[in-house]
Structure formats: structure tokens, C-alpha cells
Amino acid sequence: MASLMQRAQGAAANAIAAEDRVSLTARDAEAAAVAAAKFLSAIAHADESVAKRTDRVVNLSETVEIDAVEAENWANYSKAQADNAIAARDEALQWAEYLAGPVVDSEKAPAYIEDSAFPHGLYYQPVQGYGGNAGLWSAKWWAIYAAQLVGPWGFYYLGGWYDPPIPGAINPDTGVSVPQPIAPGSFYYDIDTGQIYVWNGSEWRTPYALSPGYQANYVYLATAGQTNFSGADSTGKIPAVGANLSDVHLNGVRLVPTSDYTINPATSTLSLVIPAKVNAVVQWDLLVPSSQLAPGATSIFKTTISPAPNGTITAFTMTYPNPSTGTQPTAVTSNAQ
């Protein structure tokens, strides 16, 4: 009996130990299943990442391809624009150069225009400009027209100066530099004197010069072969030459000093080189030397008459606007007026 009890207890203990082993095996199996599930999940995640990266690579490849196509399109567009720019440049050059001519008359113009690369009909509308003919409103026409307006004045005119300009000097008002050397014919305005001065190649000279003024004239009727004229003329007037200059005409033709006549100031005698014919008219004018002439000035005012002319009134009152004293009556007998 005791032996059966021991065996039964041993069998129970073995059963319990077997149960514990089974439980451990079950837990190990469960842990293995969890680990396997995690592993399979990791593999699935890896597959998903690989798929996403594959899609991204595909997308990047498509983007690169699109960019390449777009770059090629831009390259083609740039080349087209460059070709257009070259064509526009060539056309502009041809317009500027060839619109000036040839000038075609209106009868030949239709055929010429039909064969022209620029059939705009300007060829048969010539315009005379600075330097020749040019097509109407063409670039060359405007260029020569502008040159015609300015011409050489911009080169020769040096502006206004307080002192005579010297080569290389800079105008303080305009900033224009005086050429080196100064070209003959260059001119400037003297601000102090109010006069124009011209460079003659060595010095500045004013272009204004006083000419001799008329003083008196004497008329002689020549005898046959007469050469000397003095004393009273045909009207009884007697010349007194002194320092005066002379101007001599024979039958209305002006004579040349020295070649055609001489003057003796001491005796107031006119001598012809070639004797005059009978009844030839000798007119001898005495002139005041320019050195004896003084510069003068004249004030000019607008004269107003009242009442207004109506074709009947014959008497009028004349007045003028004096800037200092206002409206004043005009004194027709006054030398000052």
C-alpha cells in the first residue's frame, strides 16, 4: 500500500513536471510566434520602403526626363530668339543702308517693290537731305536730316566765354572742351563785349568791320582825252580830298584804284590811267575813313496812329511807347526821333 502511494505521488509529480514543461514549451512557442510575427512585419515594412523608394526613383527619373526635355525646349527657344535677333539686326542694317536708294520713279516702283525684300513703297519717294537723296523717313534720311540741322556748327561753335578760349580749356558753363588745335573758322560769343569772335588761325578777330561812309560826290563831263580832274565839277562843287578815301565810276562802271586811277590828296586831283572820251561821265565819291566812324545805336519803337484809318480820314495822331516815360507823342521833326 505504501508502495502504491509512493508510485502515485511520483506519477503526480511527473505529471506536474510534464505540465510545467508543456507550459514552458507553449510560452516558448508563443514567444517564437511573436518574434516570427515581428520579423514578418519587419519584412513587410522593408518591402513597403523598397516599393516607396522604387516609386520615388521612378518619379525622380520622370522629373529628370521632364527637366531634360524642358532644358532642350529652352535651348531651342533661345536659339530661335538668337536667330530672330540676327534677322532683325540684318533687316535693320538693310533698312538703314538701302532705304536711301536706289531712288525708283513711280512708273518702275511697282515692279521694284514686288521684287524687293522690303516692299513698303518708300523707294520712289525721294527726299533731298544733307549729303544726297534718301528714302522718305528712313533711318538714313533722319540721320542726314539731323546732320543737316546741326551741320558743322557743333564743331566750330565754342559757346559763350568771358575771356578768349585757348586750346584745351573747358567752358565753365557748358563743360565743352576747346579743341587742340583750334580749327580756323571756330567762333565764340564774348559775354563781356557782346560780340562774336572768329579764330583766323593765329588770333581771335571780330567779323564785324566798319566800311567807309559816304561824304560827298562830284560829277565831271570829260573832254576828249582828258585824264586829270580837279577843281569845280559840273555843279560847281570843289573836292577837298584830305584823308578821305575815293570811289570812282566812269560812265557808271566802277574803276579799280591804282589800275584805273590815282588820287593826289595834296592837290585833290583825280588822274585816269586811260584818257576819257569826250562827254564821258566821271563820278568821284569821297568817303569817310572807317577809322573816323564811331559805333552808334538806334532805339526802335512801334508807332501807333489814331484814329484807325478808314479810307477817309487824312489826319492822324502818332504816339510811341517809351519804356521809360510811357506813351509819348511822336515828334516827326525831331532828329532824336
HELIX and SHEET records of a PDB file:
HELIX    1   1 ALA A    2  TYR A   98  1                                  97    
HELIX    2   2 ALA A  109  ASP A  115  1                                   7    
HELIX    3   3 ALA A  139  VAL A  150  1                                  12    
HELIX    4   4 TRP A  153  TYR A  156  1                                   4    
HELIX    5   5 SER A  290  GLN A  292  5                                   3    
SHEET    1   A 2 PRO A 126  GLY A 129  0                                        
SHEET    2   A 2 GLY A 132  GLY A 135 -1                                        
SHEET    1   B 4 TYR A 157  TRP A 161  0                                        
SHEET    2   B 4 PHE A 187  ASP A 190  1                                        
SHEET    3   B 4 GLN A 195  TRP A 199 -1                                        
SHEET    4   B 4 TRP A 204  ARG A 205 -1                                        
SHEET    1   C 4 GLY A 213  LEU A 221  0                                        
SHEET    2   C 4 VAL A 281  VAL A 288 -1                                        
SHEET    3   C 4 LEU A 245  LEU A 250 -1                                        
SHEET    4   C 4 VAL A 253  ARG A 254 -1                                        
SHEET    1   D 3 GLN A 226  PHE A 229  0                                        
SHEET    2   D 3 THR A 269  ALA A 276 -1                                        
SHEET    3   D 3 TYR A 261  ASN A 264 -1                                        
SHEET    1   E 3 THR A 304  SER A 306  0                                        
SHEET    2   E 3 THR A 317  ASN A 322 -1                                        
SHEET    3   E 3 GLY A 326  PRO A 329 -1                                        
END                                                                             
